[in-house]
């Protein structure tokens, strides 16, 4: 069996086939994956490169829901406040849009 792989933090990681479920977001037409990617460690425990790798892998398997908050990364510090959102923005900047 040939399992596609990608480089993630210097390790070859198999990209699993995932059958995600999606739900409507409130009363809108937006559909979000029932699996959400957490981002609270980006900017403190994880670098921007690692955040981008995690985002890319999640998107590759169909995840389109990312948890973020203004206090991330935790524990909050003035020098890291907003890095999680910044990393998502720099990743989105280079992604195709629907």
Secondary structure as UniProt FT lines:
FT   STRAND          5..8
FT   TURN            9..10
FT   STRAND          11..14
FT   STRAND          22..24
FT   TURN            26..27
FT   STRAND          31..33
FT   STRAND          37..38
FT   TURN            40..41
FT   TURN            43..45
FT   HELIX           48..60
FT   TURN            61..62
FT   STRAND          66..67
FT   TURN            70..71
FT   TURN            78..82
FT   HELIX           83..93
//
